[in-house]
Amino acid sequence: MITATNNRVIKITREQLRNVVFQNSAGCFTDGEVRNQNQKLHFSILLANQSGAEIKIVFNTTLGYRELNAAVWGATEKFILLQGGTFLPLECVAYIEQTA
């Protein structure tokens, strides 16, 4: 698993997300892992809409993996909508974890 503790992941803010060039991570996962991530994502949407809870999202960029803590307001088949109107492509997401 990719985590910030093994020094391969750099934490960023939502403002820094605008300067990131995304890279596809989707080919690295089995169908079960993708299904599990989608369940976590939809649960996170419910939490964010009820209480503003944030989740940890690790995603792939051209400069390596980045970590972002944000509230998820919605999702489509291709994008995650974060609080503040920022979009994150689903194909670049490597890991999703609830923080609260």
KOLLO-579079 format. One record per atom (N, C-alpha, C): x, y, z; residue number from 1; residue in three letters. Coordinates in nm, 4 decimals, decimal comma, m for minus. Example, Ala and Ser with C-alpha at 12.3 -4.5 7.8 and 13.67 -1.06 7.14 Angstrom:
// residues 2
REC     east    north       up seq type
REC   1,3190  m0,5690   0,7800   1  ALA
REC   1,2300  m0,4500   0,7800   1  ALA
REC   1,3200  m0,3300   0,7800   1  ALA
REC   1,2850  m0,2250   0,7080   2  SER
REC   1,3670  m0,1060   0,7140   2  SER
REC   1,2900   0,0030   0,7870   2  SER
//
This chain:
// residues 100
REC     east    north       up seq type
REC   0,0829  m0,1170   0,0000   1  MET
REC   0,0000   0,0000   0,0000   1  MET
REC   0,0884   0,1247   0,0000   1  MET
REC   0,0419   0,2283  m0,0629   2  ILE
REC   0,1152   0,3530  m0,0718   2  ILE
REC   0,0691   0,4432   0,0422   2  ILE
REC   0,1622   0,4886   0,1246   3  THR
REC   0,1286   0,5783   0,2347   3  THR
REC   0,2315   0,6888   0,2452   3  THR
REC   0,1960   0,7928   0,3170   4  ALA
REC   0,2877   0,9054   0,3346   4  ALA
REC   0,4068   0,8683   0,4229   4  ALA
REC   0,3951   0,7631   0,5008   5  THR
REC   0,5031   0,7265   0,5915   5  THR
REC   0,6220   0,6635   0,5206   5  THR
REC   0,6024   0,6128   0,3988   6  ASN
REC   0,7172   0,5530   0,3306   6  ASN
REC   0,7866   0,6525   0,2373   6  ASN
REC   0,7580   0,7818   0,2547   7  ASN
REC   0,8265   0,8926   0,1876   7  ASN
REC   0,8104   0,8956   0,0358   7  ASN
REC   0,7159   0,8222  m0,0174   8  ARG
REC   0,6915   0,8291  m0,1612   8  ARG
REC   0,5730   0,9188  m0,1922   8  ARG
REC   0,5027   0,9630  m0,0897   9  VAL
REC   0,3829   1,0432  m0,1077   9  VAL
REC   0,4046   1,1799  m0,0451   9  VAL
REC   0,3709   1,2859  m0,1200  10  ILE
REC   0,3848   1,4229  m0,0708  10  ILE
REC   0,2461   1,4795  m0,0460  10  ILE
REC   0,2248   1,5360   0,0728  11  LYS
REC   0,0956   1,5972   0,1048  11  LYS
REC   0,0843   1,7318   0,0346  11  LYS
REC  m0,0350   1,7589  m0,0207  12  ILE
REC  m0,0611   1,8868  m0,0851  12  ILE
REC  m0,1956   1,9410  m0,0362  12  ILE
REC  m0,2230   2,0667  m0,0685  13  THR
REC  m0,3504   2,1298  m0,0357  13  THR
REC  m0,4370   2,1369  m0,1605  13  THR
REC  m0,5633   2,1711  m0,1404  14  ARG
REC  m0,6538   2,1844  m0,2560  14  ARG
REC  m0,6066   2,2933  m0,3515  14  ARG
REC  m0,5463   2,3997  m0,2990  15  GLU
REC  m0,4962   2,5077  m0,3849  15  GLU
REC  m0,3829   2,4586  m0,4749  15  GLU
REC  m0,2977   2,3712  m0,4233  16  GLN
REC  m0,1875   2,3157  m0,5019  16  GLN
REC  m0,2365   2,2162  m0,6065  16  GLN
REC  m0,3560   2,1632  m0,5872  17  LEU
REC  m0,4111   2,0643  m0,6794  17  LEU
REC  m0,4299   2,1223  m0,8197  17  LEU
REC  m0,4489   2,2523  m0,8290  18  ARG
REC  m0,4696   2,3173  m0,9593  18  ARG
REC  m0,3449   2,3133  m1,0476  18  ARG
REC  m0,2272   2,2954  m0,9883  19  ASN
REC  m0,1015   2,2941  m1,0635  19  ASN
REC  m0,0491   2,1537  m1,0931  19  ASN
REC  m0,1296   2,0524  m1,0646  20  VAL
REC  m0,0869   1,9132  m1,0779  20  VAL
REC  m0,1262   1,8589  m1,2151  20  VAL
REC  m0,0369   1,7783  m1,2745  21  VAL
REC  m0,0677   1,7060  m1,3977  21  VAL
REC  m0,0907   1,5605  m1,3584  21  VAL
REC  m0,2136   1,5123  m1,3785  22  PHE
REC  m0,2519   1,3796  m1,3334  22  PHE
REC  m0,1991   1,2712  m1,4258  22  PHE
REC  m0,1768   1,1535  m1,3671  23  GLN
REC  m0,1323   1,0365  m1,4426  23  GLN
REC  m0,2191   0,9182  m1,4028  23  GLN
REC  m0,2506   0,8327  m1,4969  24  ASN
REC  m0,3402   0,7195  m1,4764  24  ASN
REC  m0,2797   0,6174  m1,3807  24  ASN
REC  m0,3626   0,5743  m1,2825  25  SER
REC  m0,3233   0,4676  m1,1903  25  SER
REC  m0,4157   0,3481  m1,2014  25  SER
REC  m0,5234   0,3599  m1,2779  26  ALA
REC  m0,6320   0,2619  m1,2769  26  ALA
REC  m0,5894   0,1232  m1,3223  26  ALA
REC  m0,4923   0,1094  m1,4087  27  GLY
REC  m0,4531  m0,0209  m1,4593  27  GLY
REC  m0,3843  m0,1093  m1,3573  27  GLY
REC  m0,3521  m0,0555  m1,2405  28  CYS
REC  m0,2769  m0,1290  m1,1390  28  CYS
REC  m0,3645  m0,2059  m1,0415  28  CYS
REC  m0,4972  m0,1993  m1,0552  29  PHE
REC  m0,5863  m0,2534  m0,9533  29  PHE
REC  m0,6753  m0,3631  m1,0088  29  PHE
REC  m0,7091  m0,4569  m0,9199  30  THR
REC  m0,8031  m0,5627  m0,9565  30  THR
REC  m0,9455  m0,5078  m0,9481  30  THR
REC  m1,0408  m0,5829  m1,0026  31  ASP
REC  m1,1802  m0,5403  m0,9966  31  ASP
REC  m1,2289  m0,5276  m0,8528  31  ASP
REC  m1,1844  m0,6170  m0,7657  32  GLY
REC  m1,2231  m0,6117  m0,6249  32  GLY
REC  m1,1721  m0,4858  m0,5563  32  GLY
REC  m1,0485  m0,4473  m0,5865  33  GLU
REC  m0,9924  m0,3258  m0,5276  33  GLU
REC  m1,0656  m0,2014  m0,5770  33  GLU
REC  m1,0997  m0,1985  m0,7041  34  VAL
REC  m1,1742  m0,0855  m0,7601  34  VAL
REC  m1,3122  m0,0779  m0,6958  34  VAL
REC  m1,3777  m0,1902  m0,6799  35  ARG
REC  m1,5103  m0,1939  m0,6169  35  ARG
REC  m1,5024  m0,1451  m0,4725  35  ARG
REC  m1,3987  m0,1875  m0,3991  36  ASN
REC  m1,3788  m0,1443  m0,2612  36  ASN
REC  m1,3556   0,0064  m0,2535  36  ASN
REC  m1,2748   0,0617  m0,3443  37  GLN
REC  m1,2505   0,2053  m0,3469  37  GLN
REC  m1,3791   0,2820  m0,3772  37  GLN
REC  m1,4597   0,2315  m0,4692  38  ASN
REC  m1,5857   0,2976  m0,5028  38  ASN
REC  m1,6809   0,2980  m0,3834  38  ASN
REC  m1,6837   0,1892  m0,3057  39  GLN
REC  m1,7670   0,1851  m0,1857  39  GLN
REC  m1,7196   0,2880  m0,0840  39  GLN
REC  m1,5881   0,2968  m0,0643  40  LYS
REC  m1,5329   0,3960   0,0278  40  LYS
REC  m1,5652   0,5377  m0,0187  40  LYS
REC  m1,5570   0,5589  m0,1482  41  LEU
REC  m1,5848   0,6911  m0,2041  41  LEU
REC  m1,7296   0,7313  m0,1796  41  LEU
REC  m1,8226   0,6434  m0,2071  42  HIS
REC  m1,9637   0,6767  m0,1885  42  HIS
REC  m1,9983   0,6940  m0,0407  42  HIS
REC  m1,9364   0,6157   0,0476  43  PHE
REC  m1,9549   0,6340   0,1906  43  PHE
REC  m1,8995   0,7700   0,2337  43  PHE
REC  m1,7862   0,8093   0,1766  44  SER
REC  m1,7258   0,9383   0,2082  44  SER
REC  m1,8134   1,0545   0,1636  44  SER
REC  m1,8804   1,0383   0,0525  45  ILE
REC  m1,9725   1,1421   0,0051  45  ILE
REC  m2,0843   1,1612   0,1060  45  ILE
REC  m2,1394   1,0514   0,1551  46  LEU
REC  m2,2458   1,0606   0,2558  46  LEU
REC  m2,1957   1,1296   0,3824  46  LEU
REC  m2,0768   1,0931   0,4289  47  LEU
REC  m2,0209   1,1559   0,5485  47  LEU
REC  m1,9966   1,3052   0,5283  47  LEU
REC  m1,9420   1,3421   0,4131  48  ALA
REC  m1,9121   1,4825   0,3865  48  ALA
REC  m2,0394   1,5649   0,3794  48  ALA
REC  m2,1434   1,5104   0,3179  49  ASN
REC  m2,2681   1,5848   0,3053  49  ASN
REC  m2,3401   1,5977   0,4388  49  ASN
REC  m2,3202   1,5032   0,5294  50  GLN
REC  m2,3846   1,5088   0,6607  50  GLN
REC  m2,3053   1,5918   0,7608  50  GLN
REC  m2,1741   1,5736   0,7637  51  SER
REC  m2,0960   1,6362   0,8703  51  SER
REC  m1,9721   1,7115   0,8229  51  SER
REC  m1,9459   1,7139   0,6933  52  GLY
REC  m1,8268   1,7815   0,6429  52  GLY
REC  m1,6988   1,7035   0,6654  52  GLY
REC  m1,7105   1,5721   0,6924  53  ALA
REC  m1,5925   1,4888   0,7190  53  ALA
REC  m1,5014   1,4826   0,5968  53  ALA
REC  m1,3724   1,4793   0,6223  54  GLU
REC  m1,2733   1,4718   0,5154  54  GLU
REC  m1,2198   1,3300   0,5016  54  GLU
REC  m1,1688   1,2997   0,3830  55  ILE
REC  m1,1034   1,1724   0,3584  55  ILE
REC  m0,9630   1,1983   0,3053  55  ILE
REC  m0,8798   1,0956   0,3152  56  LYS
REC  m0,7459   1,1019   0,2583  56  LYS
REC  m0,7519   1,0380   0,1206  56  LYS
REC  m0,7065   1,1109   0,0192  57  ILE
REC  m0,7014   1,0600  m0,1172  57  ILE
REC  m0,5561   1,0635  m0,1630  57  ILE
REC  m0,5027   0,9486  m0,2030  58  VAL
REC  m0,3686   0,9403  m0,2599  58  VAL
REC  m0,3872   0,9181  m0,4096  58  VAL
REC  m0,3216   1,0018  m0,4902  59  PHE
REC  m0,3387   0,9927  m0,6345  59  PHE
REC  m0,2051   1,0100  m0,7045  59  PHE
REC  m0,2000   0,9662  m0,8295  60  ASN
REC  m0,0780   0,9645  m0,9083  60  ASN
REC  m0,0688   1,0893  m0,9951  60  ASN
REC   0,0499   1,1504  m0,9977  61  THR
REC   0,0771   1,2640  m1,0858  61  THR
REC   0,2037   1,2328  m1,1653  61  THR
REC   0,2374   1,3204  m1,2565  62  THR
REC   0,3598   1,3009  m1,3345  62  THR
REC   0,4844   1,3154  m1,2478  62  THR
REC   0,4718   1,3788  m1,1315  63  LEU
REC   0,5849   1,3966  m1,0400  63  LEU
REC   0,5836   1,2989  m0,9242  63  LEU
REC   0,4930   1,2009  m0,9274  64  GLY
REC   0,4843   1,1020  m0,8209  64  GLY
REC   0,3507   1,1094  m0,7490  64  GLY
REC   0,3388   1,0328  m0,6427  65  TYR
REC   0,2135   1,0261  m0,5686  65  TYR
REC   0,1973   1,1462  m0,4766  65  TYR
REC   0,0736   1,1938  m0,4676  66  ARG
REC   0,0381   1,3061  m0,3811  66  ARG
REC  m0,0778   1,2647  m0,2908  66  ARG
REC  m0,0846   1,3249  m0,1724  67  GLU
REC  m0,1909   1,2974  m0,0762  67  GLU
REC  m0,2669   1,4260  m0,0487  67  GLU
REC  m0,3997   1,4144  m0,0443  68  LEU
REC  m0,4857   1,5294  m0,0219  68  LEU
REC  m0,5941   1,4911   0,0767  68  LEU
REC  m0,6168   1,5734   0,1786  69  ASN
REC  m0,7286   1,5552   0,2700  69  ASN
REC  m0,8356   1,6551   0,2317  69  ASN
REC  m0,9547   1,6052   0,1980  70  ALA
REC  m1,0620   1,6930   0,1531  70  ALA
REC  m1,1972   1,6267   0,1730  70  ALA
REC  m1,3009   1,7091   0,1777  71  ALA
REC  m1,4381   1,6592   0,1825  71  ALA
REC  m1,4842   1,6332   0,0397  71  ALA
REC  m1,5438   1,5183   0,0166  72  VAL
REC  m1,5929   1,4809  m0,1158  72  VAL
REC  m1,7414   1,5137  m0,1236  72  VAL
REC  m1,7811   1,5962  m0,2198  73  TRP
REC  m1,9216   1,6362  m0,2331  73  TRP
REC  m1,9977   1,5510  m0,3323  73  TRP
REC  m1,9278   1,4876  m0,4270  74  GLY
REC  m1,9969   1,4047  m0,5244  74  GLY
REC  m1,8978   1,3304  m0,6117  74  GLY
REC  m1,9522   1,2416  m0,6952  75  ALA
REC  m1,8676   1,1641  m0,7861  75  ALA
REC  m1,9473   1,1273  m0,9097  75  ALA
REC  m1,8783   1,1214  m1,0215  76  THR
REC  m1,9352   1,0707  m1,1460  76  THR
REC  m1,8540   0,9477  m1,1841  76  THR
REC  m1,8759   0,8968  m1,3029  77  GLU
REC  m1,7988   0,7811  m1,3474  77  GLU
REC  m1,6522   0,8156  m1,3712  77  GLU
REC  m1,6213   0,9444  m1,3909  78  LYS
REC  m1,4845   0,9825  m1,4251  78  LYS
REC  m1,4179   1,0797  m1,3286  78  LYS
REC  m1,4959   1,1489  m1,2447  79  PHE
REC  m1,4390   1,2520  m1,1592  79  PHE
REC  m1,4928   1,2454  m1,0172  79  PHE
REC  m1,4120   1,2980  m0,9235  80  ILE
REC  m1,4530   1,3193  m0,7859  80  ILE
REC  m1,4638   1,4705  m0,7675  80  ILE
REC  m1,5769   1,5174  m0,7154  81  LEU
REC  m1,5967   1,6591  m0,6881  81  LEU
REC  m1,5637   1,6851  m0,5422  81  LEU
REC  m1,4629   1,7701  m0,5193  82  LEU
REC  m1,4199   1,8035  m0,3840  82  LEU
REC  m1,4846   1,9333  m0,3387  82  LEU
REC  m1,4878   1,9540  m0,2080  83  GLN
REC  m1,5404   2,0771  m0,1524  83  GLN
REC  m1,4655   2,1950  m0,2132  83  GLN
REC  m1,5365   2,2965  m0,2516  84  GLY
REC  m1,4753   2,4132  m0,3135  84  GLY
REC  m1,4788   2,4092  m0,4650  84  GLY
REC  m1,5370   2,3044  m0,5240  85  GLY
REC  m1,5528   2,2977  m0,6689  85  GLY
REC  m1,4350   2,2415  m0,7448  85  GLY
REC  m1,3410   2,1778  m0,6784  86  THR
REC  m1,2253   2,1179  m0,7440  86  THR
REC  m1,2590   1,9760  m0,7876  86  THR
REC  m1,2108   1,9367  m0,9058  87  PHE
REC  m1,2343   1,8030  m0,9588  87  PHE
REC  m1,1049   1,7232  m0,9567  87  PHE
REC  m1,1190   1,5923  m0,9327  88  LEU
REC  m1,0060   1,5001  m0,9330  88  LEU
REC  m1,0438   1,3807  m1,0202  88  LEU
REC  m0,9665   1,3479  m1,1247  89  PRO
REC  m1,0004   1,2335  m1,2092  89  PRO
REC  m0,9916   1,1021  m1,1322  89  PRO
REC  m1,0932   1,0184  m1,1441  90  LEU
REC  m1,0941   0,8889  m1,0752  90  LEU
REC  m0,9826   0,7976  m1,1219  90  LEU
REC  m0,9443   0,8071  m1,2474  91  GLU
REC  m0,8430   0,7155  m1,3013  91  GLU
REC  m0,7055   0,7369  m1,2386  91  GLU
REC  m0,6823   0,8504  m1,1746  92  CYS
REC  m0,5517   0,8743  m1,1124  92  CYS
REC  m0,5494   0,8355  m0,9652  92  CYS
REC  m0,6644   0,8040  m0,9056  93  VAL
REC  m0,6719   0,7732  m0,7627  93  VAL
REC  m0,6101   0,6366  m0,7344  93  VAL
REC  m0,5179   0,6343  m0,6379  94  ALA
REC  m0,4519   0,5097  m0,5998  94  ALA
REC  m0,5074   0,4540  m0,4696  94  ALA
REC  m0,5570   0,5412  m0,3807  95  TYR
REC  m0,5959   0,4967  m0,2482  95  TYR
REC  m0,6913   0,5983  m0,1862  95  TYR
REC  m0,7953   0,5486  m0,1178  96  ILE
REC  m0,8915   0,6331  m0,0470  96  ILE
REC  m0,9060   0,5780   0,0940  96  ILE
REC  m0,9033   0,6678   0,1928  97  GLU
REC  m0,9188   0,6245   0,3317  97  GLU
REC  m0,9965   0,7301   0,4106  97  GLU
REC  m1,0927   0,6854   0,4919  98  GLN
REC  m1,1644   0,7771   0,5794  98  GLN
REC  m1,0716   0,8186   0,6925  98  GLN
REC  m1,0702   0,9477   0,7242  99  THR
REC  m0,9811   0,9970   0,8295  99  THR
REC  m1,0529   1,0109   0,9625  99  THR
REC  m1,1841   1,0110   0,9630 100  ALA
REC  m1,2573   1,0283   1,0899 100  ALA
REC  m1,3522   0,9155   1,1138 100  ALA
//
